[in-house]
Amino acid sequence: MRHYASKKVEQGYLDTLDAHPHSKEHAREQIERSRTQLVVSEEILSRPVPNAWHPEGRAMLTAAESRALADVFRSRAAEPGLPIRTATIMKNIAHSLAGLASQLELLTSATRSQS
């Protein structure tokens, strides 16, 4: 509580959520909604991605594979009913994979020009 020498308890304090009788229930509901969204997000992000890895066990994707994977994440981000945060993360992953593909193409062309 905030106290002032010349005043009693500040009126604004009495209007905060701490003083509101339903604040704990509202917070509990919000936490439940967040947990539900997290479960949905984890399920979507953990779905297998088609043709992402090769049986040879290579550690690095090729530029074409990175672009294909970026397309998969971009299309998943556009699915209806997806939480906004999950869609944003998937778009960011798609953007990163497209950037990786570009860097791999630059590396390939630089390696070819040196030899």
ABEGO torsion letter per residue (X at the ends): XBBBAABBBBAAAAABAAABAAAAAAAAAAAAAAAAAAAAAAAAAABBBBGABBAAGBABBBAAAAAAAAAAAAAAAABBGBBAAAAAAAAAAAAAAAAAAAAAAAAAAAAAAAX
